[in-house]
Amino acid sequence: MDNTIYRSWVPKWLAIIWHIILFVPLMSLGSVYSACSGDTIGSLQIWSEDFTFASLCAMIGIGVMAPFFYKIACIRRHRMMFLLGFGALFVLSAASSRASDPLLLGLLSLVMGAVRFVLIVANFAAFARLLLGVDFRHMLGPQGDARSTREWDDTEQKKSMMIPIANIFFMSVGQLGTWVTAYYAYRYHWQDVYRLEMLILLALMLVCIVLEKHRGWYDRDESAVSDDNEPLIPDGRCPFSLKYLGNITAAGIAWCAAAFVMVYGKTLDWFHSPRIHAAIAIFFVFLFANMLIDKDKREDERYFRYEIWRYRNVRLATVIYCLAMVLNTSSSLTNAVASIGLSLDTYLNNMIANWAPLGYLIGALTIIILRKKGVPYKWVFALGFAIFGWTMWFTYNQVQLQARYEDIRMLSIVRNAGMFILYCICMVYAYQRLPYRLMPSWIHIMLISRSVMGPAIGAAIYGTGLQFYQQQFIQSLSAMSDNLRMVGAQAMLLAVKQMAGWTLWTCLAIVIILLIIPWPKRRLKPAEVPDDLTQVSKVATPL
């Protein structure tokens, strides 16, 4: 039992339960917009850009804090972090419930996402240390990475088993929180959800004061790591410095500008709008500024380690991540069919989404079995995209004015299984022989590509495509019928059919490309295998 965090009378089982329960609000706080956005997708496929932009800003806030993953995990002053973090979230929730300006909502969501990430990592580190005995500080010292080629490959195999299991937990908890949020917003009002979250935060602060004890700046950690594996920061110290404030600000503004272009492009007529031009300029200026801030720093002090782009598996995993998340936005096609054929509202839409954990379970078992059997990565990736293609084929053939709940439910399960396979296998493949020092940088890439750029680009493509084809079909159908409502519904379904067909062909093309391109394993450098004498003489460079 880690007695540096909890009071002496707190049993281990109670501490474990506390950390598990804590994940639910931390994963769902601020998810009001994503939970309620289903109401904005109706028979005419009207998107609420403000809701979408605020949701993406929350994910950007999470992504810009990812490079500090290890530094946050090293902190032992959990009580201080939780009380300050819950207090900050309380103030941000109160402000968000009263804000109406889209840019202000985006700013509040950005900060809320950053605070949430800090608390999630701190809670995860304490939970892993308590339940599994995993101390992240062991990964930071000279003994962190593997010492031989066999150990590197064994670690990769373990990640193939552990990553799907961990993702099932986190994604299922996130879906649970989204469903609760949607239910409360359905019964009352979406702004009332923030008031409910404020009450939950006050309760969490009270429990934290009761269970956890205070640690001073210089209190000794009885379970600290040995001297040959010095932690990245001393016990209790704050992991952040003002020297990183410029990086965080520049990265946040740059990615918010990119999200603004993708979300509001359709509404503002894309490149005919001065606001889109300004957002593009802001993106490049602040992205370049972020690089300049890190220019004169040592590699180990930089906000983002650019050496990670030397690894071929990271580059390929990033591209596949973006493609997968763009195609995952095709769920809007299923939502449109369900809205027309079943007249679903926000609550019923999220009830269908509650079948997603079953898809996660199927995807996780598939990955574990295939990787256990030694199936190459390219076949697992191809399977994931093939599943996406099948869902689009089914959608193409089932588009009609009267939909069946069972069909929509099955599509949700299968699509989430395919998404989960791609999501997890991208993480496993990118982690293949990746040094631990680069893991925070990969988490940053993963979160930005998966949760920001992929969904934003997908929303732009599918939103613009559906609008374009719907207008075309309305013009042709209006000459044959005077019932404008029926014409609009039929035109929407035909547009869905058209986009589903294009998505199907895209999935097939990606499957073929993935099976053709080479998938070599990165050769280890001599310094990376100091105890493996057979590898020292080999010349190795990242592929």
C-alpha positions in Angstrom: 0.0 0.0 0.0 1.4 3.4 -1.0 1.2 5.2 2.3 2.6 8.5 0.9 -0.8 9.3 -0.8 -3.5 7.9 1.5 -4.3 8.2 5.2 -3.1 5.3 7.4 -6.6 4.0 8.0 -7.5 3.7 4.3 -7.4 0.0 3.1 -6.0 -0.8 -0.3 -9.3 -2.0 -1.7 -11.0 1.3 -0.9 -8.2 3.2 -2.6 -8.6 1.1 -5.7 -12.3 1.7 -5.8 -11.8 5.4 -5.3 -9.5 5.6 -8.3 -11.8 3.6 -10.5 -14.8 5.8 -9.6 -12.7 8.9 -10.2 -12.1 7.9 -13.9 -15.8 8.3 -14.7 -16.1 12.0 -14.1 -12.6 12.8 -15.3 -13.3 11.0 -18.7 -16.7 12.7 -19.2 -16.4 16.2 -17.7 -16.9 18.8 -20.3 -18.4 16.3 -22.8 -21.7 18.2 -22.9 -21.2 19.2 -26.5 -20.3 15.8 -27.9 -23.1 14.2 -25.9 -25.7 16.7 -27.2 -24.5 17.0 -30.7 -26.8 14.3 -31.9 -29.7 16.7 -31.7 -28.0 18.8 -34.4 -28.0 16.0 -36.9 -31.5 15.6 -38.3 -33.2 14.8 -41.5 -31.4 17.7 -43.3 -28.0 16.9 -41.8 -27.7 20.3 -40.1 -24.4 20.4 -38.1 -24.0 22.6 -35.1 -20.5 24.0 -35.8 -20.3 25.7 -32.3 -20.9 22.4 -30.5 -18.3 20.6 -32.7 -15.7 23.3 -32.3 -16.0 23.3 -28.5 -15.7 19.5 -28.4 -12.5 19.7 -30.5 -11.1 22.5 -28.4 -11.5 20.2 -25.3 -9.5 17.5 -27.1 -6.9 20.0 -28.2 -6.4 21.0 -24.5 -5.8 17.3 -23.7 -3.4 16.9 -26.6 -1.2 20.0 -25.8 -0.5 18.7 -22.3 0.5 15.2 -23.5 4.2 16.0 -23.8 4.2 16.3 -20.0 2.9 12.8 -19.4 5.9 11.5 -17.5 6.4 14.7 -15.5 2.7 14.5 -14.3 3.0 10.8 -13.5 6.0 11.5 -11.3 4.1 13.8 -8.9 3.3 12.4 -5.5 1.3 15.4 -4.2 -2.0 13.9 -5.5 -4.2 15.6 -2.9 -2.9 19.0 -3.9 -3.3 18.2 -7.6 -6.9 16.9 -7.2 -8.1 19.8 -5.1 -6.6 22.4 -7.3 -7.7 20.6 -10.5 -11.3 20.0 -9.2 -11.5 23.7 -8.1 -10.3 24.8 -11.6 -12.9 22.6 -13.3 -15.6 23.9 -11.0 -14.9 27.5 -12.1 -14.6 26.5 -15.8 -17.9 24.6 -15.6 -19.6 27.6 -14.0 -18.3 29.9 -16.7 -19.2 27.5 -19.5 -22.8 27.3 -18.3 -23.2 31.0 -18.8 -21.1 31.5 -21.9 -22.7 31.8 -25.3 -19.9 33.2 -27.5 -18.4 30.3 -29.6 -14.8 31.5 -29.2 -15.2 31.9 -25.5 -16.7 28.4 -25.2 -13.8 27.1 -27.2 -11.3 28.8 -24.9 -13.0 27.4 -21.8 -13.2 24.0 -23.3 -9.5 24.2 -24.2 -8.4 25.0 -20.6 -10.8 22.4 -19.2 -9.3 19.7 -21.5 -5.8 20.6 -20.3 -6.8 20.3 -16.6 -8.6 17.1 -17.2 -5.5 15.5 -18.8 -3.4 16.4 -15.8 -5.9 14.8 -13.4 -6.4 11.7 -15.6 -2.7 11.0 -15.8 -2.2 11.6 -12.1 -5.1 9.3 -11.3 -3.8 6.7 -13.8 -0.3 6.8 -12.3 -1.6 6.3 -8.8 -3.9 3.5 -9.9 -1.2 1.7 -11.8 1.2 2.0 -8.9 -1.4 0.8 -6.4 -2.9 -2.1 -8.4 -0.1 -3.3 -10.6 3.0 -2.0 -8.8 4.0 -0.1 -11.9 6.0 3.0 -11.2 6.4 5.3 -14.2 9.6 6.7 -12.8 11.3 3.4 -13.4 10.9 4.1 -17.1 12.7 7.4 -16.9 16.1 6.2 -15.7 18.8 4.2 -17.5 17.1 0.9 -16.8 13.8 2.0 -18.4 14.2 0.7 -21.9 15.0 -3.0 -22.8 18.6 -4.3 -22.6 18.5 -6.8 -25.4 16.7 -7.5 -28.7 14.6 -10.3 -27.1 13.5 -7.9 -24.3 12.4 -5.3 -26.8 10.3 -7.8 -28.7 8.9 -9.3 -25.5 7.8 -5.8 -24.4 6.1 -5.2 -27.7 4.2 -8.5 -27.3 3.1 -7.4 -23.8 1.8 -4.1 -25.2 -0.2 -6.0 -27.7 -2.1 -7.6 -24.8 -2.2 -4.7 -22.4 -3.1 -1.8 -24.7 -6.5 -3.3 -25.9 -7.5 -4.1 -22.3 -6.6 -0.6 -21.0 -8.5 1.0 -24.0 -11.6 -1.1 -23.3 -11.7 0.3 -19.8 -11.1 4.0 -20.7 -13.4 4.1 -23.8 -16.2 2.2 -22.0 -15.9 4.6 -19.1 -16.0 7.6 -21.5 -19.1 6.2 -23.2 -20.8 5.7 -19.8 -20.1 9.3 -18.9 -21.4 10.5 -22.3 -24.6 8.5 -21.9 -25.2 10.0 -18.4 -24.6 13.4 -19.7 -27.0 12.9 -22.7 -29.7 11.5 -20.4 -29.5 14.4 -18.1 -29.5 16.9 -21.0 -32.5 15.1 -22.5 -34.5 15.3 -19.3 -33.6 18.9 -18.5 -31.3 21.3 -20.4 -27.8 21.0 -21.7 -26.6 24.0 -19.6 -28.0 22.2 -16.5 -25.4 19.4 -17.1 -22.7 21.8 -16.1 -24.4 22.5 -12.8 -24.6 18.7 -12.2 -20.9 18.5 -12.9 -20.2 21.3 -10.4 -22.0 19.3 -7.7 -20.0 16.2 -8.6 -16.8 18.2 -8.4 -17.7 19.4 -4.9 -18.4 15.8 -3.8 -15.0 14.6 -5.3 -13.2 17.4 -3.4 -14.8 16.3 -0.1 -13.9 12.6 -0.7 -10.3 13.6 -1.6 -9.9 15.5 1.6 -11.1 12.5 3.6 -9.1 9.7 1.9 -5.8 11.3 0.9 -3.3 13.0 3.1 -1.2 16.1 2.6 2.4 15.8 1.5 4.9 18.7 1.9 7.5 19.9 -0.6 10.3 17.9 1.0 8.4 14.9 2.5 10.3 11.7 1.8 8.6 9.1 -0.4 9.0 5.7 1.3 8.6 3.9 -2.0 10.9 6.0 -4.1 12.9 4.4 -6.8 16.6 3.5 -6.3 19.4 6.0 -6.8 20.4 4.5 -10.2 16.9 5.4 -11.6 16.5 9.0 -10.6 13.0 10.4 -11.2 12.6 13.2 -13.7 11.6 15.6 -11.0 12.0 15.5 -7.2 9.1 14.3 -5.1 6.4 16.9 -4.7 7.8 19.4 -7.1 5.7 21.0 -9.8 6.5 19.5 -13.2 5.8 22.6 -15.2 7.8 25.7 -15.8 7.0 29.1 -17.4 9.5 28.2 -20.1 6.8 25.8 -21.5 4.0 28.3 -21.4 4.9 29.6 -24.8 4.9 26.1 -26.3 1.5 25.3 -24.8 0.0 28.6 -25.9 1.4 28.3 -29.4 0.4 24.7 -29.9 -3.1 25.3 -28.6 -3.7 28.3 -30.8 -2.3 26.5 -33.9 -4.5 23.4 -33.5 -7.6 25.5 -32.6 -7.1 27.5 -35.8 -6.8 24.3 -37.9 -10.0 23.0 -36.2 -11.8 26.3 -37.0 -11.0 25.9 -40.7 -12.3 22.4 -40.9 -15.4 23.0 -38.8 -16.6 26.4 -40.1 -15.3 26.0 -43.7 -18.6 24.7 -45.0 -20.6 27.5 -43.3 -18.2 30.3 -44.3 -17.9 29.0 -47.9 -14.3 27.8 -47.4 -11.6 29.9 -49.0 -14.0 32.7 -50.0 -14.1 33.9 -46.4 -11.5 36.2 -44.9 -12.0 34.5 -41.5 -10.8 31.2 -43.0 -7.8 32.9 -44.6 -6.9 34.4 -41.2 -7.3 31.0 -39.4 -4.9 29.4 -41.9 -2.4 32.1 -41.4 -2.7 31.8 -37.6 -2.1 28.0 -37.9 1.1 28.3 -39.8 2.5 31.2 -37.8 2.0 29.6 -34.4 3.1 26.2 -35.5 6.3 27.7 -36.7 6.6 29.8 -33.5 6.3 26.6 -31.5 9.3 25.2 -33.4 11.3 28.4 -32.8 10.7 28.3 -29.1 12.3 24.9 -28.9 15.1 25.7 -31.3 17.8 26.6 -28.7 16.8 24.0 -26.1 18.5 20.7 -25.4 16.7 17.7 -26.9 15.6 16.4 -23.5 14.2 19.9 -22.5 12.1 20.4 -25.6 8.3 20.5 -25.5 8.1 18.1 -28.4 10.9 15.7 -29.5 11.1 16.1 -33.2 13.4 13.1 -33.5 10.3 10.9 -33.3 9.6 11.6 -36.9 12.8 9.6 -37.8 10.9 6.4 -36.9 9.1 5.0 -39.8 6.6 3.1 -37.6 5.5 6.4 -36.1 5.1 8.2 -39.4 3.0 5.3 -40.9 0.9 4.9 -37.7 0.1 8.7 -37.8 -1.1 8.5 -41.4 -3.2 5.4 -40.7 -4.6 7.1 -37.5 -5.7 10.1 -39.5 -7.3 7.9 -42.2 -9.1 5.8 -39.7 -10.5 8.7 -37.8 -11.6 10.4 -41.0 -13.4 7.2 -42.0 -14.8 6.9 -38.5 -16.7 10.1 -39.1 -18.8 8.1 -41.5 -20.9 7.3 -38.4 -22.7 10.5 -39.4 -24.2 8.5 -42.3 -25.6 5.9 -40.0 -26.9 8.7 -37.7 -28.6 10.4 -40.6 -30.3 7.1 -41.6 -31.4 6.5 -38.0 -32.7 10.0 -37.6 -34.9 9.7 -40.6 -35.9 6.0 -40.4 -36.3 5.8 -36.6 -36.8 9.5 -35.6 -34.1 9.2 -32.9 -33.4 12.0 -30.5 -30.2 12.6 -28.4 -31.1 10.1 -25.7 -32.0 7.3 -28.1 -28.9 8.0 -30.2 -26.7 7.6 -27.1 -28.6 4.4 -26.2 -27.5 2.9 -29.5 -24.0 4.2 -28.7 -24.1 2.2 -25.5 -23.6 -0.9 -27.6 -20.1 0.4 -28.5 -18.4 -1.4 -25.5 -19.5 -4.7 -27.0 -17.7 -3.7 -30.2 -14.7 -2.7 -28.2 -14.7 -6.1 -26.6 -14.9 -7.9 -30.0 -12.1 -5.7 -31.3 -9.9 -6.3 -28.3 -10.3 -10.1 -28.4 -9.5 -10.0 -32.2 -6.3 -8.1 -31.6 -5.1 -10.3 -28.8 -5.8 -13.5 -30.7 -4.2 -12.3 -33.9 -1.1 -10.9 -32.3 -0.8 -14.0 -30.1 -0.8 -16.1 -33.3 1.9 -13.8 -34.8 -0.3 -12.4 -37.6 1.6 -9.5 -39.3 0.6 -6.0 -38.7 -0.5 -5.3 -42.2 -3.2 -8.0 -42.1 -4.6 -6.6 -38.8 -4.7 -3.1 -40.3 -6.3 -4.5 -43.5 -8.9 -6.3 -41.3 -9.9 -3.0 -39.6 -10.4 -1.1 -42.8 -12.2 -4.1 -44.3 -14.7 -3.9 -41.4 -15.2 -0.2 -42.1 -15.8 -1.1 -45.8 -18.4 -3.7 -44.8 -20.3 -1.2 -42.7 -20.4 1.1 -45.6 -21.6 -1.7 -47.9 -24.4 -2.5 -45.5 -25.4 1.1 -45.1 -25.4 1.5 -48.9 -27.8 -1.4 -49.3 -30.0 -0.6 -46.3 -30.7 3.1 -47.0 -34.5 3.5 -46.8 -37.2 5.7 -45.2 -38.1 2.9 -42.7 -35.0 1.7 -40.8 -34.8 -1.2 -38.3 -33.4 -0.6 -34.8 -31.6 -4.0 -35.0 -29.8 -3.0 -38.1 -28.6 0.3 -36.7 -27.5 -1.5 -33.5 -25.5 -4.1 -35.4 -23.8 -1.4 -37.5 -22.8 0.4 -34.3 -21.3 -2.7 -32.8 -19.4 -3.7 -36.0 -18.2 -0.2 -36.7 -16.9 0.2 -33.2 -15.1 -3.1 -33.4 -13.3 -2.0 -36.6 -12.5 1.3 -35.1 -11.1 -0.3 -31.9 -8.9 -2.6 -33.9 -7.4 0.3 -35.8 -7.1 2.5 -32.7 -5.3 -0.1 -30.7 -3.1 -1.6 -33.4 -1.9 1.9 -34.4 -0.7 2.4 -30.8 1.0 -1.0 -30.6 2.7 -0.6 -34.0 3.9 3.0 -33.1 5.3 1.7 -29.8 7.2 -1.0 -31.6 10.8 -0.6 -30.4 10.1 3.0 -29.5 12.2 4.4 -26.6 10.3 5.5 -23.5 11.7 9.0 -23.8 9.7 9.5 -27.0 6.4 8.1 -25.7 5.0 11.5 -24.5 5.6 12.9 -28.0 3.8 10.0 -29.6 0.9 10.5 -27.2 0.7 14.1 -28.4 0.7 13.0 -32.0 -1.8 10.3 -31.3 -4.3 12.6 -29.5 -4.0 15.4 -32.1 -4.4 13.0 -35.1 -7.1 10.8 -33.5 -9.2 13.3 -31.6 -8.7 16.6 -33.4 -7.5 16.5 -37.0 -9.1 13.2 -38.1 -12.6 14.1 -36.8 -12.3 17.7 -38.0 -11.3 16.6 -41.5 -13.9 13.9 -41.5 -16.6 16.3 -40.5 -15.6 18.7 -43.2 -15.6 16.0 -45.9 -18.8 14.3 -44.9 -20.6 17.5 -44.0 -19.7 19.2 -47.3 -20.3 16.0 -49.4 -23.7 15.3 -47.9 -24.7 18.9 -48.5 -23.5 18.9 -52.1 -25.2 15.7 -53.1 -28.4 16.5 -51.2 -28.8 19.8 -53.1 -28.3 17.9 -56.4 -30.9 15.3 -55.5 -33.4 17.9 -54.3 -33.2 19.7 -57.6 -33.9 16.4 -59.5 -36.6 15.1 -57.1 -38.5 18.4 -56.7 -39.7 18.1 -60.3 -41.5 14.9 -59.5 -43.1 15.7 -56.1 -44.6 18.7 -54.3 -44.1 17.2 -50.8 -41.0 19.2 -49.8 -40.5 17.2 -46.5 -40.6 13.9 -48.4 -38.3 15.2 -51.1 -35.8 16.4 -48.4 -35.8 13.1 -46.7 -35.3 11.1 -49.9 -32.6 13.5 -51.1 -30.8 13.0 -47.8 -30.9 9.2 -48.0 -29.7 9.3 -51.6 -26.8 11.6 -50.5 -26.0 9.1 -47.7 -26.0 6.3 -50.3 -23.6 8.3 -52.5 -21.2 9.0 -49.7 -21.3 5.4 -48.4 -20.4 4.2 -51.9 -17.4 6.5 -52.0 -16.3 5.5 -48.5 -16.5 1.8 -49.5 -14.2 2.3 -52.5 -11.8 4.3 -50.3 -11.6 1.5 -47.7 -10.9 -1.1 -50.4 -8.1 1.1 -51.9 -6.5 1.5 -48.5 -6.7 -2.3 -47.8 -4.8 -2.9 -51.1 -2.2 -0.3 -50.4 -1.6 -1.6 -46.9 -1.0 -5.1 -48.2 1.4 -3.9 -50.9 3.7 -1.5 -48.9 6.7 -3.0 -46.9 6.4 -3.3 -43.1 10.0 -3.7 -41.9 10.8 -3.8 -38.2 13.1 -1.0 -36.9 16.7 -2.1 -36.5 18.0 -1.3 -33.0 21.0 0.9 -32.5 24.0 -0.6 -30.6 23.4 1.8 -27.7 19.9 0.5 -27.4 20.9 -3.1 -26.7 24.0 -2.7 -24.4 23.6 -6.3 -23.0 23.0 -8.0 -26.4 26.5 -8.7 -27.7 25.2 -10.0 -31.0 23.7 -6.6 -31.9 26.5 -4.3 -30.9 28.4 -4.7 -34.2 25.4 -4.0 -36.4 24.9 -0.6 -38.0 21.4 0.5 -37.3 19.3 3.5 -38.2 15.7 4.3 -37.7 13.5 3.3 -40.7 
